């Protein structure tokens, strides 16, 4: 056992002879390499990323506004063309209406197609000579005069009152 005790003593002597090892935090290039990314660098990167996102968002808003403007202008152009077409159609219909509703055309169709003619007789009814009082009398007159043979029609109504005492 003596040998075992001696080996233990030798080991203990070796451990005591060695200087103690202690870790010191701090300097050197190696410490900076192991430290990683600095907080200042991270804050600068965040600032740059936020500025880039704001710039992209503003660009997207500009593109959206431009697109909306172009689509509105195209819709306005289409409406203008539709309005012009409607105005042209309105003018054409007004001309056709005036042609179709002219009294000379209506008279010509009545005489040629249906054998109708304007009356030249004039009927007058005089109630004052009958001995009774009348409130009003009416007279309808129809005359036909045109240079080209077409008939024109005019009607006049006259109200007269003749009190008898």
Helices and strands as residue ranges (DSSP letters): H 2-17, H 29-35, H 39-100, H 103-114, G 128-130, E 134-142, E 155-162
